């Protein structure tokens, strides 16, 4: 089993924060997306986390709010 990349670990923490308050600001969203793309490669774990994150936004679990 591969060790998660540094960006995957940071991405997980950023998404956890968005989930904890059920809101994501434009700055938080940009930080999450920037973190995911920071190393120029989306590994399988990052793809899964982003898919779940976008799913929670789509179904209304996480609300996008103004900063």
N, CA, C and O of each residue as an XYZ file, in Angstrom:
268
protein
N       0.846     -1.187      0.000
C       0.000      0.000      0.000
C       0.885      1.242      0.000
O       1.854      1.328      0.754
N       0.539      2.202     -0.857
C       1.338      3.409     -0.965
C       1.029      4.376      0.169
O      -0.101      4.466      0.648
N       2.066      5.094      0.583
C       1.917      6.127      1.592
C       1.247      7.346      0.939
O       1.598      7.715     -0.182
N       0.287      7.970      1.631
C      -0.355      9.151      1.039
C       0.656     10.269      0.793
O       1.599     10.447      1.564
N       0.452     11.007     -0.270
C       1.338     12.132     -0.565
C       1.129     13.241      0.462
O       0.113     13.280      1.155
N       2.110     14.142      0.547
C       1.992     15.269      1.480
C       0.762     16.111      1.142
O       0.045     16.571      2.030
N       0.535     16.301     -0.152
C      -0.614     17.118     -0.550
C      -1.926     16.425     -0.198
O      -2.908     17.096      0.119
N      -1.960     15.097     -0.247
C      -3.184     14.369      0.120
C      -3.477     14.546      1.598
O      -4.634     14.697      1.990
N      -2.444     14.529      2.417
C      -2.618     14.713      3.863
C      -3.131     16.116      4.160
O      -4.049     16.283      4.963
N      -2.547     17.122      3.521
C      -2.995     18.510      3.723
C      -4.407     18.691      3.186
O      -5.233     19.354      3.813
N      -4.684     18.106      2.034
C      -6.010     18.196      1.435
C      -7.065     17.624      2.378
O      -8.142     18.197      2.540
N      -6.750     16.500      2.993
C      -7.668     15.867      3.934
C      -7.992     16.811      5.089
O      -9.151     16.919      5.489
N      -6.996     17.486      5.621
C      -7.221     18.422      6.728
C      -8.085     19.609      6.290
O      -8.968     20.039      7.033
N      -7.837     20.131      5.107
C      -8.633     21.260      4.610
C     -10.099     20.855      4.417
O     -11.009     21.607      4.765
N     -10.313     19.674      3.865
C     -11.679     19.200      3.644
C     -12.358     18.901      4.976
O     -13.548     19.171      5.136
N     -11.618     18.348      5.931
C     -12.185     18.092      7.265
C     -12.701     19.384      7.897
O     -13.756     19.402      8.530
N     -11.936     20.468      7.714
C     -12.359     21.753      8.259
C     -13.664     22.221      7.616
O     -14.561     22.705      8.306
N     -13.767     22.077      6.310
C     -14.994     22.471      5.607
C     -16.175     21.626      6.080
O     -17.286     22.137      6.220
N     -15.942     20.353      6.322
C     -17.006     19.469      6.788
C     -17.411     19.823      8.217
O     -18.589     19.747      8.566
N     -16.447     20.207      9.036
C     -16.726     20.456     10.459
C     -17.733     21.582     10.667
O     -18.565     21.505     11.571
N     -17.670     22.624      9.844
C     -18.642     23.711     10.005
C     -19.705     23.719      8.906
O     -20.548     24.614      8.853
N     -19.656     22.715      8.033
C     -20.643     22.519      6.952
C     -20.742     23.705      6.005
O     -21.757     23.898      5.337
N     -19.669     24.500      5.955
C     -19.625     25.644      5.047
C     -18.232     25.725      4.428
O     -17.235     25.327      5.029
N     -18.201     26.247      3.221
C     -16.919     26.502      2.573
C     -16.996     27.878      1.912
O     -17.892     28.156      1.115
N     -16.039     28.724      2.263
C     -15.957     30.061      1.678
C     -15.219     29.968      0.349
O     -14.577     28.955      0.068
N     -15.302     31.008     -0.467
C     -14.532     30.998     -1.722
C     -13.029     30.814     -1.473
O     -12.359     30.107     -2.227
N     -12.501     31.445     -0.422
C     -11.078     31.294     -0.114
C     -10.742     29.852      0.271
O      -9.731     29.306     -0.171
N     -11.596     29.237      1.097
C     -11.373     27.843      1.491
C     -11.444     26.922      0.275
O     -10.635     26.005      0.131
N     -12.417     27.174     -0.592
C     -12.572     26.352     -1.796
C     -11.325     26.457     -2.670
O     -10.812     25.444     -3.147
N     -10.839     27.677     -2.879
C      -9.638     27.885     -3.688
C      -8.427     27.226     -3.030
O      -7.566     26.683     -3.721
N      -8.357     27.272     -1.707
C      -7.255     26.642     -0.988
C      -7.300     25.120     -1.179
O      -6.265     24.489     -1.394
N      -8.481     24.543     -1.100
C      -8.645     23.102     -1.296
C      -8.243     22.706     -2.707
O      -7.480     21.759     -2.895
N      -8.748     23.421     -3.690
C      -8.432     23.085     -5.079
C      -6.951     23.321     -5.374
O      -6.321     22.526     -6.071
N      -6.401     24.404     -4.848
C      -4.982     24.691     -5.039
C      -4.103     23.621     -4.426
O      -3.097     23.223     -5.014
N      -4.476     23.159     -3.256
C      -3.728     22.102     -2.590
C      -3.752     20.825     -3.416
O      -2.733     20.150     -3.558
N      -4.894     20.503     -3.949
C      -5.035     19.281     -4.742
C      -4.163     19.332     -5.997
O      -3.618     18.314     -6.424
N      -4.038     20.499     -6.569
C      -3.298     20.639     -7.829
C      -1.867     21.132     -7.640
O      -1.128     21.293     -8.611
N      -1.481     21.370     -6.396
C      -0.188     21.967     -6.071
C       1.003     21.205     -6.630
O       1.937     21.816     -7.148
N       0.985     19.892     -6.535
C       2.128     19.112     -6.994
C       2.005     18.692     -8.456
O       2.866     17.978     -8.972
N       0.943     19.129     -9.123
C       0.765     18.824    -10.534
C       0.268     17.426    -10.826
O       0.211     17.013    -11.984
N      -0.095     16.690     -9.781
C      -0.559     15.316     -9.960
C      -1.662     15.004     -8.955
O      -1.496     15.219     -7.754
N      -2.789     14.496     -9.452
C      -3.871     14.040     -8.578
C      -3.746     12.533     -8.420
O      -3.965     11.778     -9.367
N      -3.390     12.099     -7.206
C      -3.325     10.658     -6.989
C      -4.726     10.134     -6.683
O      -5.664     10.919     -6.547
N      -4.869      8.847     -6.576
C      -6.191      8.222     -6.390
C      -6.875      8.709     -5.116
O      -8.086      8.930     -5.106
N      -6.107      8.876     -4.046
C      -6.692      9.337     -2.781
C      -7.228     10.758     -2.916
O      -8.316     11.062     -2.427
N      -6.470     11.627     -3.575
C      -6.913     13.001     -3.775
C      -8.163     13.044     -4.639
O      -9.088     13.803     -4.349
N      -8.203     12.245     -5.692
C      -9.386     12.195     -6.561
C     -10.613     11.766     -5.773
O     -11.690     12.339     -5.936
N     -10.455     10.767     -4.923
C     -11.577     10.284     -4.113
C     -12.060     11.359     -3.157
O     -13.262     11.593     -3.035
N     -11.123     12.018     -2.474
C     -11.505     13.068     -1.523
C     -12.228     14.214     -2.233
O     -13.246     14.706     -1.746
N     -11.700     14.638     -3.384
C     -12.345     15.726     -4.122
C     -13.727     15.317     -4.620
O     -14.655     16.126     -4.602
N     -13.870     14.094     -5.055
C     -15.167     13.598     -5.514
C     -16.185     13.634     -4.373
O     -17.317     14.079     -4.557
N     -15.779     13.169     -3.214
C     -16.679     13.169     -2.056
C     -16.997     14.597     -1.625
O     -18.139     14.911     -1.290
N     -15.981     15.461     -1.636
C     -16.168     16.863     -1.271
C     -17.173     17.536     -2.212
O     -18.102     18.202     -1.755
N     -16.988     17.363     -3.520
C     -17.915     17.960     -4.483
C     -19.308     17.333     -4.373
O     -20.310     18.014     -4.588
N     -19.375     16.061     -4.044
C     -20.668     15.412     -3.825
C     -21.416     16.041     -2.660
O     -22.629     16.240     -2.727
N     -20.683     16.356     -1.583
C     -21.315     16.986     -0.415
C     -21.778     18.407     -0.727
O     -22.776     18.874     -0.179
N     -21.055     19.091     -1.604
C     -21.502     20.419     -2.033
C     -22.751     20.271     -2.899
O     -23.719     21.013     -2.736
N     -22.722     19.317     -3.812
C     -23.856     19.111     -4.723
C     -25.142     18.727     -3.994
O     -26.227     19.187     -4.351
N     -25.012     17.881     -2.971
C     -26.230     17.435     -2.274
C     -26.622     18.367     -1.124
O     -27.606     18.107     -0.430
N     -25.868     19.444     -0.915
C     -26.233     20.433      0.087
C     -25.714     20.176      1.481
O     -26.017     20.941      2.397
N     -24.939     19.122      1.672
C     -24.370     18.857      2.987
C     -23.431     19.977      3.388
O     -23.459     20.451      4.523
N     -22.598     20.398      2.443
C     -21.713     21.548      2.650
C     -22.235     22.691      1.795
O     -22.479     22.525      0.600
N     -22.401     23.828      2.404
C     -22.891     25.012      1.696
C     -21.722     25.897      1.297
O     -20.805     26.126      2.086
N     -21.761     26.391      0.072
C     -20.789     27.408     -0.355
C     -21.336     28.743      0.070
O     -22.444     29.124     -0.305
N     -20.550     29.455      0.860
C     -20.968     30.759      1.387
C     -20.012     31.834      0.925
O     -18.905     31.554      0.464
N     -20.453     33.053      1.057
C     -19.582     34.188      0.730
C     -18.576     34.379      1.847
O     -18.863     34.109      3.014
N     -17.397     34.847      1.478
C     -16.307     35.044      2.441
C     -16.538     36.180      3.296
O     -15.713     36.480      4.160
